């Protein structure tokens, strides 16, 4: 989202500040209903104090995938780390806050291309909360999984609709005496509603002259994580 590199993004931020404009970034994954339900549950304090998150996001490409524009460094901003990675980095930041420690690497394991097809990340906030993530285009069964762990339970989001499977949010509440968790699930079948929900927020931003929740500054923080990982290649 937004740009091909951080210098472009910094130029946009400078222009935004000079013109006093409001700019929204296309982080539509925040608006998937199962993800929104997870955020609601977290905000309600159902799972207690947040400890860490774990995420997996990937697809298996298709024949000739390494000859498409996404594999061309002259056209694409980066490999899988940018393509799908920026979205789960943004989600992790949305749930956990800013990351002050970044570890990880991006690698090309399968496709005949220069850009990475897998990336692995371990990110930590200032108060030592950890996000562990893997993005891949060698995921032979399309997968989206986001797990959010608190001291009183876990929230798990699976699927994005379509080939990723039905969207589902599951709450696992830890009993006071431990043992098998109390489990509650919500499913969201049908077409992808995230684009419509995001656009509703966009319209409200305009009508209320409201600073967008998915801002250029949010994108800059996500891109800074990506750049730190690419520097380790």
Order of alpha helices (4+ residues) and beta strands (2+ residues): alpha-alpha-beta-alpha-alpha-beta-beta-beta-beta-beta-beta-beta-alpha-alpha
